[in-house]
Amino acid sequence: MLAHLLHLDGIDSVVLEDRSREYVEQRIRAGVLEQRTVDLLTEIGVGERLQREGLVHDGIELQFEGKRHRIDFPRLTGGRRITVYGQQEVVKDLIAARLDTGRPLLFEVEGVSVRDLESESPLIRFRHGGDEVELRCDFIAGCDGFHGVCRDSIPVGVLTAFERVYPFAWLGILADAPPSNEELIYAFHERGFALHSMRSPTITRLYLQVRPDEDLAEWPDDRIWDELERRLGLEGWTLNTGEVLEKGITDLRSFVVEPMQHGRLFLAGDAAHIVPATGAKGLNLAVADVRLLAWALAAWYRDGDEALLEGYSSDALRRVWRAEHFSWFMTSMLHRLEGSDDFDTKLQLSQLAYVCSSEKAAASLAENYVGLEHV
């Protein structure tokens, strides 16, 4: 996304990817796009397939105490919505756009390291196709994820990390079954949280709250479907089942580093922050980061103006912390908490009832979920 935005401003870049093209185009990740993300993809010319194949949703449903309550996004947010369109599909569209430009996109890169970050020409070293390569550039964008090399290359003492690891995880499956509901269902249940989502009209994505040390081998398909039925089931409603195409367990954490820049290195996306998936914010935050960074770089190349580059971290972190809070709010409201008692449960149910009965509380959830226009 950053490379494409820069290309549109006539700025050259080199994209390094350590996996193969096939891997990144098939890797299943996030799937809920905020209105701002959809609008940007369309605006920059990579939204044709998204507009054709994306599933536009006008709300979500919160389920508790045997009932579902719908949050109507367009009514509460002045017409904004979400679109379900797999992250791997966004990646395919951006790769195709990048290849059309003829600008460098290198897959299966190895041994990446960065240095001279405080100089005017930082250095990237890597191996590609058997060759050792040294690349001097004006800036480095560390879009290399939580386990990438860029954040760890910043000198000790520069960054401050803020982190919360949640005492539960998600067991997620991708199933060859049509979605059982037109919209996402977030279910609070005495046995733990459950989520009904989808990736297409024929593929369902479903999650169960489990222990972080859960053994996946103890969860055969039949047990998963039975537990989903318990947590999501309502009288008169049917959970569609089918072949489980993929399953895995994902830890939930919140993580932020400040600042998101050092010298000529700028961090974006998971390299700088992680959110629990409950708020559907991870991919959208990454897009918001690189949108800011592209504007800042364009101003520097066009006018020599460094103000936006110098303010990149503080500008990005305002949205990051808002999304961190919303993701924490959704996670805390919907999951069974370790060591919780009846008092904790009553508080969570009271919060859920308030969100679903108060127009203003529902509007707050809705505007955060579809993506704040300004932060």
Secondary structure as UniProt FT lines:
FT   HELIX           2..8
FT   TURN            9..10
FT   STRAND          15..16
FT   HELIX           21..26
FT   STRAND          32..33
FT   HELIX           35..43
FT   TURN            44..45
FT   HELIX           48..53
FT   STRAND          55..57
FT   STRAND          59..64
FT   TURN            65..66
FT   STRAND          67..72
FT   HELIX           73..77
FT   STRAND          82..84
FT   HELIX           87..101
FT   STRAND          105..106
FT   STRAND          110..115
FT   TURN            117..118
FT   STRAND          123..128
FT   TURN            129..130
FT   STRAND          131..136
FT   STRAND          140..142
FT   TURN            146..147
FT   HELIX           151..153
FT   TURN            156..157
FT   STRAND          160..176
FT   STRAND          184..187
FT   TURN            190..191
FT   STRAND          194..198
FT   STRAND          204..210
FT   TURN            212..213
FT   HELIX           216..218
FT   HELIX           221..232
FT   TURN            235..236
FT   STRAND          243..258
FT   STRAND          261..262
FT   TURN            263..264
FT   STRAND          265..267
FT   HELIX           269..271
FT   STRAND          273..274
FT   HELIX           277..279
FT   HELIX           282..303
FT   HELIX           307..310
FT   HELIX           312..334
FT   TURN            338..339
FT   HELIX           342..357
FT   HELIX           359..370
//
